[in-house]
Amino acid sequence: MAELNADCCNPAAQQICCEPSDKASCCSESRSSGCGCSAGSIQISTATGAAATIADVRETVREKYAAAAVAAASGTACCGPAQDAGAWGATLYADSDESGVAQAAINVSLGCGVPTAVADLREGETVLDLGSGAGADVLISARRVGPTGRAIGLDMTDEMLELARNNASEAGLENVEFVKGYIEDMPLADETVDVVISNCVINLSGDKPRVIEEAARVLRRGGRFAVSDVIADPEMDEQTRADMAAWTGCIAGALTETESRSTLANAGFGEIEITETHRVQEHAGSAIIRARKLQP
């Protein structure tokens, strides 16, 4: 599905992950995966046969979720995935013990599961939500870890960040922080997080191995990874995998279970569990993915 472009370290690629002054370290061979020139030059074939860079994927996703945030803020209908509505969004919280918590944020959810239901959050922990959107899972996490804990939401979309901060203010929670950034280049220090969660966002990335590596970097030793995401069946056709329009519904970018296990193991995770919860497409299902950062 993807191949490296020989044109390395072009200016557009550098802008994706590093400042021009960092060109040497960003584009060095030792950082060849998901950083600098490689981040901008990995090519994803679209359904039309055209090549789309990771930056193209990122902008497609950003536009979709910005529109969802604007729609929610204006009180109009939100634009969720085109697939069965019962497999996505706020309806998934109705059958969990999260129902009624942070309802304003839950109503804007475009996720495929409820990661906080299986993350086993504890008092005093620091939780990071990748692609936090309107903040539902961050607010739920904040209440679970209590005043001695901390819940951080990471999102690249200004409109979603504004919506999330408003929701946190209305909820009266002070142990919450929303940070702008990319999940491929998390603006957090090494080993500062106890739990990483995410709700159907990692598949929106054009460089999922880099996301998993970053999750391992920010997690403390023994830290937990508990996300909801889409897992592709091995027989998913290549056209669906590559369709840019489907990236915003988490389908096209989905890894298979074998690929997911391999990606996690390569990043230093063990105790990997992948459990499908429901189908979201003919050849893809939503799954809870759990793992633990191994001790060195």
Phi, psi and omega in degrees: 000331183226146175217156182278137175278139181290341180281095187258149175064033174286157185305319181297321180293319181299325183293338182292322187230348182208160175287150179307327180293342180261014187308314185300309182288326183290324186256012180290158181298332181291343178246040190287345183256113171076014182225150174053234185300320181295323181298324182272344188252356173295128186253132178247123181284129179269174181298334180273356180093352179283156180268137179238127178281170176300326178297323178295315178300314182300318181290323176300315179295315182301316180298319181296314184281334172295317178297322178296319180293317179297318179297318180295318181295330181270356179082012178266174183296141180271148183264095180269183179300155184283346182286180180313120184299332180292346180266358187222157165078208190297331182299333181291336180280342185297327182265007180249172179281007177271351183303132179090351179266128179050049189300323180300320179285322179299323182298339181261002183298135174244020185278177183244013181189195179225082185298330181294341181287341183235005184279349178053051183290145184232156179306132174088357182279159173254125184243137176242124178255118181275123183069059193286346175056228182283356171098009184304307184289334176292315181293321176298316180297318182301320180289326181287322182275348174074180185296339178272354178257183183212138177238125183243131175251131179245124181211153181260356189257116183304319183296320178290321179298318178296317179297317181296318180295323176295318179296322179292321179296316179295329180281348178071027181265132182254349181263036185236142175217135176245127187239137176274134178171177180258143180288345174277351183209072189290128181278054179229152180285161179299141171051054180240002186233141178270325184220134171250126176238166177191148183237089175061048181238324184301326179291348177280350182275144175277358179218074184295323176302322179295321178298315181294321176298319179293321177298319178294323181296316185279343179283142172289162178301129184085359180297159188252145177241118183218101185231155166261133178201173182266134176247126181277143170291150180302332183271008177303132184288153184295329180296318177294318180301326188259354186292116182300323182298330182278349179300327182281355174251009175070009184272307188298326184273005187291139171272160171281170179298319179298316178296321180296315179298317180295317180297317179295315181297320180295334180273358177101020179261149173228186182051044185282127176232129177232115185234117179290138180254322178194163180274141177242351180195164184306322183242027180207148178225155173279141182220152168268125181244119182233144178201171179227137178291124184288149173290145179291000000 
